[in-house]
């Protein structure tokens, strides 16, 4: 049964606050709940960029059990900080089993893929060297 326009609207992400500011504060439990309530959660994964500067990003990612993110790489260095669940990240010929409280950092250009072994949420941080705009 299709959702009514009001139900669909209720699940959409509300107006996004600024992602670059002198300070940003988040309740990650609430943020993960919002990701689970959006229609894109039906695809098995959902994400929201929380912080966005020219040289730095923080992305909250939620995955359903058995969801996969295929092999890819980034120009910047990354870290994966587990909030909940269990993922397996494959990189550099190794399998990293990440659980809540785990933090993994990868250098720029390292190919990796991810499999959610159970419903999971993590913070992905990306830092690009040399992209910062000088402060005047």
C-alpha positions, 0 to 999 in steps of 0.5 A: 500500500502506498503512503499518503503524501503526508506520511511521505513528507513526515519521513523526509529529512527536515530542512538541513541545518548548515554543515559548516559553522564555527561549531556543530553539535549532534545527538547521534542517537536521534540522527540514526533514528531519523535515517531509519525513518526515511524512505531510503532506509528501504534500500538497505542503507542511508547516510547524512553528511553532518559536517562539510568543509572544503577539506573535511567531511563527517558522514553518518552512515546506517546499514541494514544487516547484509547490506554492502558497499562495493569496493571504492577509494577516496582521494582523502584519508578516512576513518570509520568510527563504529557507533552500533552493530558489526561491519567487516571492512576489507582493505589492503588484503585484510578483513577488519571486523569493526564493532561499537567503539572501534576506530579504523583509519585508512590512508588516501587511495586505499581501496576498500569495501564494507559488509554489514554483518548486522544492522550498523551505524558508523561515522565516516570522516574524510580529510583531504590534504591541501584542500583547506582555504587559508583563513584571512 
